[in-house]
């Protein structure tokens, strides 16, 4: 199973915990935080907890404010990611006619949605999980390929392209069912643009369905694992100063889902808080000023929502409310 809900079940991440809790299906995550003042949150909300294709992109200005819906596309809109200047949001759009999922950008007020015209064609199942580069001119994203075998794509590329889709550059070509036996998700640029953090999920590699956070150069070289395999890490996000990476444990949901930080060289691993029984936290992102972390939090059968906490795991605050699941937060800067 795989994370991309809009592609035909290409991967299967830790959101299985939320599935059990709210009846929602897994969705991908991708986000980057850029330095600045704290601005609004972007996130995706499921209009129907039992239909992953009902996801749409919303924003909310502050705790207790009324969320604003930005998209209303058939097939769903997923994985919103703010541009460094806070003026645009990149996201992926699904289609109900079987067409490949496609990347879009939209103004932060919901106006002027534009398709990102990439070279996805032929065996391509679609492009997913876009994340802006620090220069605001490029995106990194995933591209999956047919045939689908046992709910897994036969190939998955990590790609960098200009924000309009031109100038594509292949970072790495993954063959989940052979060779390395892994697929890449949740790629995020470091604030200086010199490294990528990415989650590599084992498909046929051992331990099967284990995952860990790696860093690599944008040209695909110098791959280094920075999290212990026992944590099943996923959903990395660089702090605005580049000194730490926040991530969630138990990417495939074998144990308690909790949030950690680590230095980019793999040192100083820290758990931010211990989750109570039947409680879970995942999809963490830094605030633009680096003082807080936003994340998805839920307990029991309650719908998961967006929360924040201090970077040391204290002072939890709930941002979104209601009966509908809220997932995939990104914390933007005020538009400038």
KADA-V447555 format. One record per residue. N is the residue number from 1. RES is the residue in one letter. PSI is psi as a letter, one per 30 degrees, with the letter a starting at -180 (NA if undefined). OMEGA is omega as a letter, one per 30 degrees, with the letter a starting at -180 (none if undefined). NEAR is the number of other C-alpha atoms within 8 Angstrom. Layout:
n:res:psi:omega:near
N:RES:PSI:OMEGA:NEAR
N:RES:PSI:OMEGA:NEAR
This chain:
n:res:psi:omega:near
1:X:l:a:9
2:X:l:a:11
3:X:e:a:12
4:X:j:a:14
5:X:f:a:14
6:X:e:l:14
7:X:l:a:11
8:X:i:l:8
9:X:i:a:13
10:X:f:a:15
11:X:l:l:11
12:X:j:a:13
13:X:a:a:13
14:X:f:a:12
15:X:f:l:14
16:X:f:l:12
17:X:e:l:9
18:X:e:l:14
19:X:e:a:11
20:X:e:a:9
21:X:e:a:12
22:X:f:a:13
23:X:g:l:9
24:X:l:l:14
25:X:l:a:12
26:X:k:l:15
27:X:l:a:11
28:X:l:l:13
29:X:k:l:11
30:X:k:a:16
31:X:l:l:16
32:X:k:a:14
33:X:k:a:16
34:X:k:a:11
35:X:k:l:10
36:X:a:l:7
37:X:l:l:8
38:X:k:l:11
39:X:b:a:11
40:X:l:l:12
41:X:k:l:12
42:X:k:l:15
43:X:l:l:14
44:X:k:a:16
45:X:k:l:13
46:X:j:l:15
47:X:f:l:9
48:X:j:a:9
49:X:f:a:11
50:X:g:a:8
51:X:j:a:11
52:X:f:l:15
53:X:f:l:12
54:X:g:a:13
55:X:k:l:14
56:X:l:a:16
57:X:k:l:15
58:X:l:l:13
59:X:l:l:12
60:X:k:a:12
61:X:e:a:10
62:X:l:l:8
63:X:k:l:9
64:X:f:l:6
65:X:l:l:7
66:X:k:l:6
67:X:l:l:9
68:X:k:a:7
69:X:k:a:10
70:X:f:a:10
71:X:l:l:9
72:X:h:a:8
73:X:k:l:8
74:X:k:a:9
75:X:f:l:11
76:X:l:l:15
77:X:k:a:17
78:X:l:l:15
79:X:h:l:17
80:X:k:a:18
81:X:j:a:15
82:X:k:l:17
83:X:l:a:12
84:X:e:a:14
85:X:g:l:11
86:X:g:a:13
87:X:f:a:12
88:X:l:l:11
89:X:k:l:13
90:X:k:l:16
91:X:l:l:14
92:X:k:a:16
93:X:k:l:14
94:X:l:a:15
95:X:k:a:12
96:X:f:a:7
97:X:g:a:4
98:X:g:l:5
99:X:l:l:8
100:X:k:l:12
101:X:l:a:14
102:X:k:l:12
103:X:k:l:14
104:X:l:l:12
105:X:l:a:12
106:X:k:l:12
107:X:l:a:11
108:X:f:l:10
109:X:g:l:5
110:X:g:a:10
111:X:l:l:7
112:X:h:l:6
113:X:k:a:9
114:X:k:l:7
115:X:k:l:9
116:X:j:a:11
117:X:j:l:8
118:X:a:a:8
119:X:g:l:5
120:X:j:a:10
121:X:l:l:5
122:X:c:a:4
123:X:f:a:7
124:X:k:l:11
125:X:f:l:14
126:X:l:l:12
127:X:k:a:14
128:X:l:l:12
129:X:i:l:15
130:X:k:l:17
131:X:k:a:15
132:X:k:l:17
133:X:l:l:12
134:X:f:l:12
135:X:f:l:7
136:X:g:a:10
137:X:f:a:9
138:X:l:l:11
139:X:k:l:12
140:X:k:a:14
141:X:l:l:13
142:X:k:l:14
143:X:k:a:14
144:X:l:a:14
145:X:k:l:13
146:X:l:f:10
147:X:l:l:7
148:X:k:a:10
149:X:k:a:7
150:X:h:l:5
151:X:g:l:11
152:X:k:l:13
153:X:k:a:14
154:X:f:l:13
155:X:l:l:13
156:X:k:l:15
157:X:k:l:13
158:X:k:a:14
159:X:k:l:13
160:X:k:l:12
161:X:l:l:13
162:X:l:a:11
163:X:f:l:10
164:X:g:l:9
165:X:f:a:11
166:X:l:l:9
167:X:h:a:6
168:X:k:l:10
169:X:k:l:7
170:X:k:l:10
171:X:e:l:11
172:X:k:l:9
173:X:j:a:9
174:X:k:l:13
175:X:i:a:13
176:X:f:a:17
177:X:g:l:11
178:X:l:l:7
179:X:b:a:6
180:X:f:l:8
181:X:g:a:13
182:X:l:l:14
183:X:l:a:13
184:X:k:l:14
185:X:l:l:13
186:X:h:a:15
187:X:k:a:14
188:X:k:l:16
189:X:k:l:16
190:X:l:a:12
191:X:f:l:12
192:X:f:l:8
193:X:g:a:10
194:X:f:a:9
195:X:l:l:11
196:X:k:l:13
197:X:k:a:16
198:X:k:l:14
199:X:k:l:16
200:X:j:a:12
201:X:k:l:12
202:X:k:l:15
203:X:d:l:12
204:X:f:l:11
205:X:l:l:10
206:X:k:f:8
207:X:k:a:6
208:X:k:a:8
209:X:g:l:11
210:X:l:a:11
211:X:l:l:13
212:X:l:l:16
213:X:k:l:14
214:X:l:l:13
215:X:l:l:14
216:X:l:l:12
217:X:l:l:11
218:X:f:l:9
219:X:g:l:7
220:X:f:a:9
221:X:l:l:7
222:X:h:l:7
223:X:k:a:9
224:X:k:l:7
225:X:k:a:9
226:X:f:l:13
227:X:k:l:11
228:X:k:a:7
229:X:f:a:9
230:X:f:a:4
231:X:f:a:9
232:X:i:a:13
233:X:l:l:15
234:X:l:l:14
235:X:h:a:15
236:X:l:l:17
237:X:k:a:15
238:X:k:l:19
239:X:l:a:13
240:X:f:l:14
241:X:f:l:9
242:X:g:a:11
243:X:f:a:9
244:X:l:l:11
245:X:k:l:13
246:X:k:a:15
247:X:l:l:15
248:X:k:l:17
249:X:l:l:14
250:X:h:a:15
251:X:e:l:14
252:X:g:l:12
253:X:h:l:12
254:X:f:a:6
255:X:a:l:5
256:X:k:a:10
257:X:j:a:15
258:X:l:a:15
259:X:k:a:14
260:X:l:l:12
261:X:l:l:12
262:X:l:l:14
263:X:l:a:11
264:X:f:l:11
265:X:g:l:5
266:X:g:a:10
267:X:l:l:8
268:X:h:l:6
269:X:k:a:9
270:X:k:l:7
271:X:k:a:9
272:X:e:l:11
273:X:l:l:9
274:X:k:a:6
275:X:k:l:10
276:X:l:l:6
277:X:k:l:4
278:X:g:l:6
279:X:l:a:12
280:X:k:l:13
281:X:k:a:13
282:X:l:a:16
283:X:h:a:13
284:X:k:l:16
285:X:k:l:17
286:X:l:l:16
287:X:l:a:14
288:X:f:l:16
289:X:g:l:10
290:X:g:a:12
291:X:f:a:9
292:X:l:l:11
293:X:k:l:13
294:X:l:a:15
295:X:l:l:14
296:X:k:a:16
297:X:k:l:12
298:X:l:l:13
299:X:k:l:11
300:X:b:a:7
301:X:g:l:8
302:X:k:l:9
303:X:k:l:14
304:X:k:l:13
305:X:l:l:14
306:X:k:l:14
307:X:l:l:13
308:X:l:l:12
309:X:l:l:13
310:X:l:a:11
311:X:f:l:10
312:X:g:l:7
313:X:g:a:9
314:X:l:l:8
315:X:i:l:6
316:X:k:l:9
317:X:k:l:8
318:X:k:a:10
319:X:e:a:11
320:X:l:a:11
321:X:l:l:6
322:X:a:a:6
323:X:f:a:6
324:X:k:a:10
325:X:k:l:13
326:X:k:a:14
327:X:l:l:12
328:X:h:a:14
329:X:l:l:17
330:X:k:a:15
331:X:j:a:16
332:X:l:l:17
333:X:l:l:15
334:X:k:l:11
335:X:k:a:8
336:X:NA:none:5
